[in-house]
Amino acid sequence: MTFELSDGSKWHGYSFGYNGSASGEAVFNTAMNGYPESLTDPSYKGQILVITFPLVGNYGVPEDKIVEGLSAFYESEQIHISGLVVSQYSFDYSHWNAKKSLSQWLKEHKIPALFGVDTRAITRHLREVGAMPARLYLPDNQPEFLDVNKLNLVDHVSCKNPTLYGNGANRILLIDTGVKHNILRCLLRRDTTVLRVPWDYDFSNEEYDAIFLSNGPGDPTQCQETINSMKRALNESKPIFGICLGSQIMALAAGATTYKLKYGHRGHNQPVRLYNSDKCYITSQNHGFAVDMTTLPKGWTPLFYNLNDNSCEGIKHESLPFFSVQFHPEASGGPSDTEFLFDDFINLVIQSKNQ
C-alpha cells in the first residue's frame, strides 16, 4: 500500500485495514494512547491520520456498547477518519476491555490503514510544508486527491434530528457540529437536560437556560447557518460555552476572523496559558483552524493562548456570560486538567437563572 501527499512525497508500507483506497487531508497526532477515541472523533472527518507514537494496536479495541444513547467507550457511533498511517502495528493485543483487534475494527468500517513507514519522517515533512491533500491506495486502485477544506464536513457529522438527554435542572441547548460523546457525558454529570440539535437547526422557539457550541471538523466559515444563529444568541444574555469549532463559530459570530493553521494542533500534550496570568494547563486538542486574536471586537478578550505558537486557545466576553476554549476539557483519553470549565459553565447558568 502507498501513502502519497499532493506534493509528490510517497511512502510504501503494508495494509492492515480495509483493502481499499481513501483520499483526505494528511494530519498527525502526537498522543501516546486513545486511538479508539481519536478514530471516532467527528473532528477528524475527511482526514488521513498519521499517529506519531511508534506502536499502535497493542491494546485492541473495546466493544461498541451503547449506554443511555451514548457510546460507552467511543466518541461517536462510527469511525470518522478516512485512513490511518502508523509506524508499527501490533497484531497481538491484550487489554481487559478489548473485544477485537484494531485491524478487524477498521475492516468492519471499511477504513484503509498502512503500517511499516517512518511516521517521524512524515510528521517532520508535514510540519515543514503543512497539512495537505493525501491518499492511501493499493496498486490497482488510485483515487484522486481531495481538498476537504472546500467541503461542509459539519453537515456529514451533525445529528439529523433533535435528541433529548438526561433530566436535570439546567436545560442546555447543544448545537451539534460534530459533538464528542464525552462532552455530553460531562454535561449530563452536572444536573443538566441536554437538547442536542443539528448544526443548521432553527432554535428560536426552543426553551433553554444556556447554549453549548460543540467541536467539529473543517473550516468554520462553512457553517454560516450556525454563525447567523449565534449572532442572534449573542444579543441575549443567556450563557454560551463553545469548544473547538464552537470557539471559532462564537468568534465569527462576534465579528472576529479565523485562519487555517499550518498543520494544526492534535494530541494530548498541548500547553496553554490563561491569558494575563501564570497559570498553565496541559490539554488535548484536535483542530486545524484558529481565531485571529487581533480581530476580536470591543468587549471581547482572549481567554487562553497556546505556549507553542501563541495562537488563540479561547475567548470570552468582558461583561456577558460568553466564553469558549479551543482545546478539549472533556478529553478522553488525555489530560483532564481543564474539566473544571464545565463547572464554571454550569455555575454561570445557575447564576443567570437566579438573576
VMD Tcl script that draws the C-alpha trace (Angstrom):
set ca {
  {0.00 0.00 0.00}
  {1.14 3.56 -0.74}
  {0.66 6.77 1.23}
  {1.09 9.78 -1.05}
  {0.91 13.53 -0.42}
  {-0.21 16.01 -3.06}
  {3.35 17.40 -3.30}
  {4.51 14.02 -4.67}
  {6.03 12.60 -1.47}
  {5.40 8.86 -1.13}
  {5.84 6.15 1.48}
  {5.28 2.44 0.81}
  {4.10 0.09 3.53}
  {1.72 -2.75 4.31}
  {-2.04 -2.75 4.58}
  {-3.66 -3.82 7.87}
  {-7.13 -2.32 7.45}
  {-9.71 -2.44 4.69}
  {-8.37 -3.39 1.28}
  {-9.48 -0.20 -0.40}
  {-8.32 3.35 -1.04}
  {-9.02 6.74 0.52}
  {-8.47 10.44 -0.05}
  {-8.37 13.18 2.58}
  {-6.19 15.70 4.34}
  {-2.99 14.35 5.92}
  {-2.62 15.33 9.59}
  {-0.65 13.95 12.53}
  {-1.50 13.26 16.17}
  {1.16 13.24 18.92}
  {-0.87 11.36 21.56}
  {0.56 8.20 23.13}
  {-2.81 6.49 23.62}
  {-6.51 6.85 22.90}
  {-6.64 5.70 19.28}
  {-10.24 4.32 19.58}
  {-11.35 7.75 20.80}
  {-9.36 9.59 18.13}
  {-10.64 7.46 15.26}
  {-14.26 8.07 16.34}
  {-13.80 11.82 16.93}
  {-16.01 13.63 14.36}
  {-13.40 16.43 14.19}
  {-11.24 14.02 12.13}
  {-13.84 13.73 9.38}
  {-12.19 13.71 5.97}
  {-8.65 13.29 7.27}
  {-5.96 10.63 6.92}
  {-4.47 10.36 10.38}
  {-0.76 9.76 10.95}
  {-0.09 8.63 14.53}
  {3.38 9.60 15.72}
  {3.55 7.09 18.60}
  {5.54 4.16 17.15}
  {3.43 1.19 18.30}
  {-0.33 1.09 17.69}
  {-2.88 -1.68 18.21}
  {-1.35 -3.32 21.29}
  {-4.46 -2.85 23.43}
  {-7.03 -3.66 20.77}
  {-10.49 -2.09 20.61}
  {-13.34 -2.19 23.17}
  {-16.87 -3.33 22.39}
  {-19.29 -0.90 20.78}
  {-21.59 -0.60 23.77}
  {-24.38 2.00 23.92}
  {-25.41 3.31 27.35}
  {-28.34 5.74 27.58}
  {-27.96 6.72 23.96}
  {-24.20 7.28 24.07}
  {-21.24 5.09 23.18}
  {-19.62 3.81 26.36}
  {-16.06 3.79 25.01}
  {-16.02 5.80 21.77}
  {-16.56 9.46 20.91}
  {-19.32 8.73 18.36}
  {-21.15 5.85 16.73}
  {-18.62 5.35 13.91}
  {-15.05 5.84 12.71}
  {-14.66 9.26 11.11}
  {-11.10 9.25 9.77}
  {-10.68 8.45 6.08}
  {-7.49 6.44 6.59}
  {-4.81 5.56 9.14}
  {-0.99 5.53 8.94}
  {1.21 4.08 11.71}
  {4.82 3.04 12.08}
  {4.39 -0.38 13.73}
  {1.18 -2.34 14.09}
  {0.78 -4.87 16.90}
  {-1.04 -7.93 15.60}
  {-1.22 -9.25 19.17}
  {-3.36 -7.21 21.55}
  {-4.03 -7.51 25.27}
  {-6.37 -5.44 27.43}
  {-9.12 -6.28 29.90}
  {-11.61 -4.31 27.82}
  {-10.55 -5.41 24.33}
  {-13.10 -7.27 22.20}
  {-11.35 -7.22 18.82}
  {-8.18 -6.08 17.07}
  {-7.74 -2.64 15.56}
  {-7.32 -4.30 12.17}
  {-10.66 -6.11 12.46}
  {-12.41 -2.91 13.54}
  {-11.00 -0.94 10.59}
  {-12.06 -3.64 8.15}
  {-15.60 -3.64 9.56}
  {-15.84 0.12 8.96}
  {-14.06 -0.06 5.56}
  {-11.17 2.20 6.62}
  {-7.84 1.56 4.85}
  {-4.73 1.59 7.01}
  {-0.99 1.27 6.47}
  {1.98 0.33 8.67}
  {5.71 -0.11 8.14}
  {6.61 3.50 7.33}
  {8.65 6.17 9.13}
  {5.91 8.29 10.69}
  {8.57 10.58 12.21}
  {9.71 11.49 8.70}
  {6.10 12.07 7.60}
  {5.46 14.26 10.64}
  {8.59 16.34 10.10}
  {7.61 16.81 6.46}
  {4.08 17.94 7.38}
  {5.48 20.35 9.96}
  {7.60 21.94 7.24}
  {5.14 22.06 4.34}
  {1.82 21.95 6.23}
  {-1.25 19.72 6.15}
  {-2.22 18.86 2.59}
  {-4.35 16.54 0.47}
  {-3.22 12.92 0.57}
  {-4.30 9.46 -0.49}
  {-3.89 5.85 0.58}
  {-4.10 3.29 -2.17}
  {-3.35 -0.20 -3.41}
  {-1.59 -0.60 -6.79}
  {-4.81 -1.13 -8.75}
  {-6.99 1.48 -7.02}
  {-5.59 5.02 -7.05}
  {-8.13 7.74 -6.06}
  {-7.98 11.45 -6.85}
  {-6.71 13.93 -4.27}
  {-9.44 15.72 -2.32}
  {-9.37 19.20 -0.74}
  {-11.62 18.68 2.28}
  {-11.37 22.35 3.28}
  {-13.78 23.17 0.47}
  {-16.41 20.81 1.90}
  {-19.01 21.37 4.58}
  {-17.82 18.48 6.74}
  {-20.06 19.51 9.63}
  {-23.14 18.57 7.63}
  {-21.79 14.99 7.45}
  {-21.22 14.59 11.21}
  {-24.03 16.59 12.83}
  {-27.16 14.83 14.05}
  {-30.14 14.99 11.71}
  {-32.89 15.43 14.31}
  {-33.16 16.93 17.82}
  {-32.43 14.46 20.63}
  {-33.04 14.90 24.36}
  {-30.68 13.53 27.02}
  {-30.97 13.49 30.80}
  {-33.46 15.01 33.21}
  {-31.52 17.63 35.12}
  {-32.41 21.07 36.43}
  {-30.44 23.06 33.85}
  {-31.64 22.85 30.24}
  {-28.75 23.14 27.78}
  {-29.24 23.62 24.04}
  {-26.31 21.83 22.40}
  {-25.62 22.80 18.80}
  {-24.10 19.68 17.29}
  {-21.38 20.46 14.75}
  {-19.74 17.10 15.44}
  {-20.03 16.67 19.19}
  {-17.87 14.14 21.04}
  {-19.85 11.88 23.34}
  {-17.69 12.72 26.33}
  {-18.86 16.34 26.08}
  {-22.40 15.06 26.52}
  {-21.29 12.90 29.45}
  {-19.54 15.85 31.13}
  {-22.68 17.97 30.81}
  {-25.05 15.22 31.98}
  {-22.97 14.62 35.12}
  {-23.73 18.19 36.13}
  {-27.50 18.15 36.66}
  {-28.49 19.03 33.11}
  {-31.05 18.20 30.47}
  {-29.35 18.44 27.07}
  {-31.25 19.11 23.85}
  {-28.90 18.18 21.01}
  {-29.84 19.85 17.72}
  {-28.41 19.85 14.17}
  {-25.90 22.49 13.15}
  {-28.44 24.37 10.99}
  {-31.42 23.99 13.33}
  {-33.71 26.98 13.98}
  {-33.87 27.03 17.78}
  {-35.58 30.42 18.10}
  {-38.73 28.78 19.53}
  {-36.92 26.42 21.95}
  {-36.81 26.91 25.72}
  {-33.33 26.66 27.24}
  {-31.14 28.08 30.01}
  {-27.87 28.17 28.07}
  {-26.24 27.27 24.75}
  {-23.35 24.89 24.18}
  {-21.40 25.01 20.88}
  {-19.68 21.70 20.13}
  {-16.46 20.70 18.44}
  {-16.40 19.63 14.81}
  {-14.37 19.32 11.60}
  {-13.29 21.66 8.85}
  {-13.42 25.35 8.09}
  {-15.80 27.19 10.47}
  {-16.83 29.63 7.75}
  {-18.68 26.73 6.09}
  {-21.18 26.85 9.00}
  {-22.90 30.08 8.04}
  {-26.31 28.99 9.35}
  {-24.79 28.30 12.79}
  {-22.91 31.62 12.73}
  {-26.12 33.50 11.92}
  {-27.96 31.75 14.76}
  {-25.18 32.63 17.17}
  {-25.25 36.29 16.12}
  {-28.84 36.37 17.34}
  {-27.97 34.44 20.51}
  {-25.17 36.88 21.40}
  {-27.78 39.62 21.59}
  {-29.31 37.80 24.55}
  {-27.77 37.31 27.98}
  {-28.04 33.53 28.39}
  {-24.67 31.80 28.98}
  {-22.84 30.33 25.99}
  {-19.89 27.91 26.10}
  {-18.03 26.80 22.97}
  {-15.37 24.14 22.46}
  {-13.03 23.76 19.45}
  {-15.04 24.57 16.30}
  {-17.59 26.09 18.68}
  {-14.96 28.60 19.79}
  {-14.30 29.60 16.19}
  {-18.02 29.93 15.43}
  {-18.51 32.12 18.51}
  {-15.64 34.35 17.39}
  {-17.04 34.63 13.85}
  {-20.48 35.48 15.22}
  {-18.93 38.18 17.40}
  {-17.21 39.74 14.39}
  {-13.69 38.28 14.53}
  {-11.98 36.23 11.81}
  {-10.36 32.78 11.68}
  {-7.46 31.33 9.73}
  {-6.08 27.90 8.85}
  {-3.12 26.72 10.91}
  {-0.13 25.34 9.04}
  {-0.53 21.80 10.35}
  {-2.97 22.15 13.24}
  {-2.85 21.07 16.87}
  {-3.61 17.41 17.51}
  {-2.54 15.48 20.60}
  {-2.87 15.19 24.38}
  {0.10 17.34 25.31}
  {-0.59 20.92 24.22}
  {0.35 23.58 26.81}
  {-1.98 26.58 27.12}
  {-1.74 29.59 29.40}
  {-4.60 31.51 30.94}
  {-4.43 35.00 29.43}
  {-2.75 37.63 31.63}
  {-1.74 35.06 34.26}
  {0.96 32.50 35.06}
  {-1.45 29.55 35.11}
  {-0.64 26.85 32.55}
  {-2.59 23.71 31.65}
  {-1.81 20.61 29.58}
  {-4.63 19.99 27.14}
  {-5.95 17.65 24.47}
  {-6.56 19.25 21.08}
  {-7.75 18.45 17.57}
  {-8.25 21.36 15.19}
  {-6.83 22.88 12.03}
  {-8.19 26.44 12.30}
  {-7.76 29.20 14.89}
  {-9.23 32.56 15.89}
  {-7.22 35.65 14.98}
  {-6.95 37.37 18.38}
  {-6.11 40.72 16.76}
  {-9.57 40.84 15.16}
  {-11.61 40.42 18.35}
  {-14.12 43.30 18.59}
  {-14.54 45.64 21.53}
  {-15.86 43.88 24.59}
  {-14.11 40.58 23.79}
  {-10.74 39.35 25.04}
  {-8.56 36.22 24.68}
  {-9.07 33.63 27.43}
  {-6.19 31.19 26.75}
  {-3.29 31.06 24.32}
  {-1.01 28.28 23.09}
  {2.51 28.32 24.53}
  {3.97 26.62 21.45}
  {2.87 29.11 18.80}
  {0.94 31.81 20.74}
  {-2.27 31.05 18.82}
  {-5.64 31.77 20.40}
  {-6.97 28.98 22.64}
  {-10.19 30.61 23.79}
  {-12.10 33.86 24.06}
  {-14.55 35.48 26.47}
  {-16.81 38.48 26.70}
  {-15.76 41.05 29.26}
  {-19.20 41.56 30.77}
  {-21.58 38.90 29.41}
  {-21.56 35.11 30.20}
  {-19.98 34.03 26.90}
  {-16.72 32.08 26.73}
  {-15.02 29.40 24.67}
  {-11.89 27.25 24.51}
  {-10.07 25.80 21.52}
  {-8.90 22.71 23.41}
  {-10.92 19.80 24.84}
  {-11.65 19.95 28.60}
  {-13.64 16.71 28.21}
  {-10.54 14.88 26.88}
  {-10.79 11.09 26.77}
  {-8.17 9.69 26.72}
  {-5.99 12.53 27.69}
  {-5.43 15.09 30.47}
  {-8.49 16.21 32.44}
  {-6.79 19.30 33.92}
  {-9.42 21.65 32.49}
  {-12.67 19.76 33.10}
  {-13.43 22.42 35.73}
  {-14.57 24.62 32.82}
  {-17.80 22.60 32.70}
  {-18.35 23.52 36.35}
  {-17.69 27.17 35.52}
  {-20.28 26.94 32.74}
  {-22.96 25.40 34.95}
  {-22.25 27.98 37.66}
  {-22.86 30.70 35.07}
  {-26.12 29.01 34.12}
  {-27.30 28.86 37.74}
  {-26.31 32.49 38.33}
  {-28.13 33.56 35.19}
  {-31.30 31.73 36.25}
  {-31.21 33.32 39.72}
  {-30.94 36.89 38.45}
}
mol new
graphics top color blue
foreach p $ca { graphics top sphere $p radius 0.5 }
foreach p [lrange $ca 0 end-1] q [lrange $ca 1 end] { graphics top cylinder $p $q radius 0.2 }
display resetview
